[in-house]
């Protein structure tokens, strides 16, 4: 009799814990299923042309360090200009870049612009319009 009085509350607590665990597990599974459905729908929308290419490209570049490397390379001459003895190297580097073919300069500009999300080579070409 005493065992029944002690066991009933303990069994109720254990049963409640099992129910909570099962409910939590079901909620996690539902979340995973919803995420899988969302990814599948997004891919189907891409195939159907409903999602813009830019959004797709952004998703694909998650975790890419290309932007960070481009920014580092872009800022490096500015930083080196403040280091004694490096200014001359920076000047020589820019002189060397000025002597590269114009098409290469355009390609560099377009590549860096694309890395930062500035789209359209036509805009780049307008900046480098014919010299008068």
Protein Blocks (a to p, Z undefined) as FASTA:
>chain_A
ZZmmmmmmmmmmmmmmmmmmmmmmmmmmmmmmmmmmmmmmmmmmmmnopacfklmmmmmm
goiaklmmmmmmmmmmmmmmmpghklmmmmmmmmmmmmpcfklmmmmmmmmmmmnopahj
klmmmmmgccZZ
